[in-house]
Amino acid sequence: MSIINWYDVSQYININEVIENPHLPWNKAGLSRNRGITVAVIEMDLPDAEEEYNWYWISLNIDFQEVMDNPDQPWNKRGLSSRDINLAVIDLDLPNATEEYDWYYVSQYINIEEVINHPLLHWNKEGLSRNMKITVAVLKLNLPNATEEYDWSAISARIDIMDVMSNPRLPWNKDRLSMNRGITLAVVYMDLPNARGEWNWYWISVLVDIQEIIDNPLLTWNKRGLSYNEGITLDVIETDLPNAIEEYDWLWISHGIDIREVMDNPLIPWNKAGLSMNTGITLAVIEMSLPMAVGDFTWEDISRNISMEDVRRSPNLPWEIDGLTINKNLIIDDLLYM
């Protein structure tokens, strides 16, 4: 058991495993970062636990209902600010809380409807610029007590792309629009008379819908960017893109591609280190003959991503504890009796 990293185990384990196994050497600093942490767990007697609870991380991860039901706990307001905060929590009397709310982060993570409904609060426009739900309607609001200024680079990277199409004369930033997850060629082709910067074809290639590439093979796609595109397939890789720049990155293709493409096409130059990081990795793939593959499988990455059923079926393989401890499917018995 001495080789088990209990900080990592405590951070990633299903919290019910802690409740059912209180005598294990849990790490309270790790539990503080566990997204399932509850006040009931914090108040448990964990006789062999190490370190202390960190209330910044607890405040960042715990369900808000726990805060509302337990206002006397030593919540950290900066931690509460840095997540999907709401005004109901901010309005609570938290007599033992530490630090102060940070309105930059509150503005970044708040439900945008709260801004619309409460325009007189001390919103931070730089934070609002980084809110994933920012809209032109909010940008046009009169926020008389707001601080800082809007950041159009940050707004362009996050705003719903339909807001761009409906408001072409705003000072968009083309480089950051290229990084917007909603980017389409229709936006790239638009007249944006007040936009700054240039289109970034690396990021467009990463984020654009894969069908746009298939339908427009003559554009200056970036193959390295395409390697990171979540929709990448062998059909796209085999498409003639005569004006594309750079080369495909097989490590990242192997990392992100549907694992069935690997099983159906063993003669491709897959990268074994990339396959090890693929969340679909299985023992069947590891045991395949991949004669054109490069590199070696990395067992820490495999241990992090593979199903625990595969681990249980083959306990004598060189599994890495550091990878298994953060495998999302881990249960305690897998560690203790391996």
N, C-alpha and C positions, 0 to 999 in steps of 0.2 A: 504493500500500500504506500510505501514511502515514495514511489515514483509517480504517484498520482498528483497532479496539480489541482489541489482542492479549491484554489481561487477560481480557476477556469471552470471546474465542475460546478461550483456554487453559482457562477454567473449564468451558465447556460442550461442547467438542469431544470426539468419540470418541477415547479415549487412543491408539488404534492410529494415528491420524493423526499424533500426535506422534512415535511410534516410526518411522514411515515417512518423516517430513519433519523430521529433527533440525536442519536449518540455517535453519529459519524463526525469526522473532523471537518465540519463545514467551515468555510471562510466567510466571516461576516462582511468584509469589504467586497468580496465577490457577490454575496447575496444582495448587497445594496444595489448592484447593477442588474440584478435579475428582473426581467420585465414582469414577472409574476409576483414580486415581493408584496407582502401584505403586513399590516400592523400585527395580525395574529401570529405570523411567523417571527416578526421582530420580538414579540413578547414571549416567545417560546423559550424554554430552558434547553439550551444546546450546550451541554456540559463540556464537550470537547472542541467547541468552535474556537477559531483563532481570530485575531485582529478585532477591530471594532466596526460597528455600523457607520456608514458615511451618509449623513442626512442630505447632502447635496445630491448624491446619486439616487438615494431613495426617493427624494422629492421629484427627481427627473423621471423616474420609472414607474412609480406607484399609480394605481388607478385613482382618479380624482375623487371618487366617492369615498375612498379611504381617508382622504384629507378632510372632506366635509364631515365625515362621521367621527373624526378624531382630531379636532382642532387644537387640542392641548399638546400634541406631540411637537418636538423641536424641528418643524419643517424648515427647509432652507428656501427662502423666497427667490433667490437667484436660480436655483434648480427648478422651482415651479415655473419660473418665467420661460425657461428654455425648452418648452414643449407645447402641446396643444392646450394651452391655458385658456380659461374662460373667465369672464368678469365675476361670475358667481363665486369662484374661488378667491379672486383678488379682493372681493368685498367681505370675505370672512374675517372674523377676529381670530387671529392666530397668536395668542399671547406669548408663546414660547418660541416663535419663529426667529430665525437668524437672518442677517443680511437684509437687503431691500429688493423689491421688484425692479427688474431691469427692463425699462420700456422699449429699448431696442429689441430685445428678444421677445417680449410680450407682443410687440407689433409684428414681429416676424412669424409668430406661431399662432396668433389668435384667429379664431373663426372670423372671417372678413365681415360677416353680418354684424358682429359686435362693433366694428368701426363705423359702419353705416348707421347703426342705431344709437351710437354714443359719440357723436363727432366732437364733443367738447373735452374729451379726455386728452391726456398728454401723450398722444401717439408720437411715435418716432418715424418720420417719413423714410429714413434710410432703412429701418427695419421693415416697414410696410413694403418697400421695394423688393424685399427678399421673401415676402409672404407668397407661398405657392398659389394662393387664390386671389392675388391682386387683380383688379379689374380697372378699366378706364373709368367706370362709374365712380370708383373710390378715388382715383387720381383727381377727378373733377370736384370732389367734395370740398367744402370749406371746413378746414380743421384748424380753428383759430388758435388752439393751444399746442399744436404740433411743433416738434423740434426737428432740426436738420432739414435736408432737402431730398427730393426724390432722386434716385440713382437709376438713370434710364438703361444703363448697361445691365444692372440686376433685374429690372423690370422686363426687359426684352427677353431675358433667358427664361422667365417664369410665367409670363402672362399667357392666358388662353389665346391661341393663335387666331381665333375668330375676332378677338379684339383688335389685333393688328390689321386684319383684312378690312374691318369696319372703320378703322381710324388711320388711314395711310399717311396722313400729314403730321402725325406726332413724331417726336425726335427719337425714333427707334435706333437701336444699335445693331447693324447687320451681323457683325461678328458674334454678338450674343444671341441674336435671333437664330443663328446657325446652331446654337446649343439648346434651343427650345425643343422640348420633346414632341411638340406638335408641328414642327417645321415640315412644310410641303413645298414642292416646286411651284405651286401657285403663288405662294408668298415670295419666293425667290424671284419670280418673274414680274412681281408687282412694281409699280412706280411708287417709291417711297421717297418723296422729294426732300424731306428733311432728315433722312436717316444718315447716320454716321458710320464710318468704318466700311469694311468690305466683307463679302460673304466668305465664310470659312468652309471649304469643301471637305476638309477632314471631318468636321463635326456634322455637316449635313449628311455625309456618307454613313456616319455612326448612327444617326437618329431617324433618317427618313424611312418611310414605309418601303419595304423591300420591293414592292410592286412598281414603285416609281423608278427604281433602277432598271428593272427588266424592261419597262416601257420607254426608257430614255437612255439607251446605251451609249449615245454619242457625247454625253456630258462629261465634264472633267471630274469624274468620281475619283475618290482617293481609296485605293485598295486596302491600305492599312486601316483606314477608318471603317471600310466595309467589313473588315475582319471582326470588328467589335459590335457590329449591328446585330441586335437580338434576333433578327429574322434571317440571318445568313444561312444559305443552303448551298449545296453543291451545284444546283442549277444556276445560281447566280455566279458562282466562282467560274463556272464553265462558259458563261456568257462572254462574248467578245465585246470588250469595252475599250475601243481603240484609243480614246483620249484620256484614259485613266492614268493616274500617276502613282508612284511608289509601288510596293509589292504586297501581296497578301502576307499576313502574319499568322503562320500556322499554329503557333502556340495559342493565340487567342481564338482562332477558329475552332481548334480542338477543345478549348475551354468552354465555348458557348454553344456549339452546334448540338442539335438534337442527337442523342447518342445512337439513335436508330440509323442515322446517316453513316456512322462509323461502322456499324455492324453490316450494313448493306454494301459498303464500299471499302473493303479492307486494303485495297492497293493504293490508296491515296497517301500522300506523305504526312500523315497525322503526327502530331507532337505528343509524345507520351506524358511529358510533364503537364501539358495543357489538358490532356484527357484526365489526368489525376485530379484536376481542379473542377472537372465537369460534374455538376450536381446529379447527373444521370449515370455516373460511372457504376459499373457492375463487375462482378468477378468474371462474367461471361466475356466482357470486353477485354479485361486484363489477360485472360487466357487465350484470346484469339491470336492467330498468326497475322501480324501486321508488318509484312516484309518491307514496306517503304517507310515505316515510321522512324522518327528520329528521337534521340534522347532516351531517357529512362523514366519509368513510373516512379513517382515520389509517394512513399507510403504514408507520410504525415498528411498530405492532401487527400489521398484516397481514404484514409481513416476518417477524415473530417466529413467527407461527402457520401460515402457509400452507405447502403442500408445496413442497419444492425443485424438484419436477418442473414446477410452475406457474411458478416463477422462471426455470428454464432455458428454458422454452418462450417466455417473454416478457421477455427481458433488458432491453428498453428502457423498461419501466415504472419509475415512481419509487421503486424499492426503497430501503429505508433500511438502511445498513450496521449501525447500532446494533441494529436488530431482527434482521437476518440472522445476526449473530454469536452470538446466543443461540437461534437456531432449532434445535430438537432434531435436525433432519434434515440439518444442515449438514455438508458435507465441504469440505476445504480448496480443492479445485479450483473450487468455487462462488465462493469469495471472490477467489482469485487471478486468475481469468480472466473475471470478470464485466465 
